Amino acid sequence: GAVVSQHPSWVICKSGTSVKIECRSLDFQATTMFWYRQFPKQSLMLMATSNEGSKATYEQGVEKDKFLINHASLTLSTLTVTSAHPEDSSFYICSASVPQGGQPQHFGDGTRLSIL
Amino acid sequence: GQNIDQPTEMTATEGAIVQINCTYQTSGFNGLFWYQQHAGEAPTFLSYNVLDGLEEKGRFSSFLSRSKGYSYLLLKELQMKDSASYLCAVQDSNYQLIWGAGTKLIIKP
């Protein structure tokens, strides 16, 4: 149980393109989803917390207009990187959980984004 | 402020035992998690501690002392596939996870 699916797993695109990443909880209802970014050999960096039916909460320093998050249902959240540039190249990982004590975050497989 | 400390890197020998420590200072505490992350992959859940004591799960055990703000992950009978980063994360009063920077574990034959 507790499977999170993330698509696509790998994206290579030109600078200026917008890229959408989907995160789905397959066998449970995720009231909260999290989006992380991870650069090589660095730790996870939380970008935003997404709650179903409400606006996402972004961490300090993360541009809301550049990283659009939509959590329209209990099983789907999307992250859109708008007008991507080479510095946005990174490993993006989503996770989903039920916000209760003791409930682990379950991670998708991640999306490796390369902007040329 | 909130802070989680764990060693950056550790090296151990195949078949041996290794203990990875984690100390934390957070606003509120709703449990501590350990995750394993292989290079280029997403983290996978290993263990959860909310009460003091030792939780054993196969070759992996996790210990918690809330009064000391301290946890460790114990890996026994090390295998080469255990080479990975091990992340300590504390769930704070808002149920948000505060992540440590991770400990890279290198297993040598």
Interface residues (C-beta under 8 A of the other chain):
Chain A: Q6 F34 Q42 S43 L44 L46 T49 F91 I93 P99 Q100 G101 G102 P104 Q105 H106 F107 G108 D109 G110 R112
Chain B: N30 G31 F33 G40 E41 A42 P43 T44 F45 Y48 V50 L87 Q91 Y95 Q96 L97 W99 G100 A101 G102
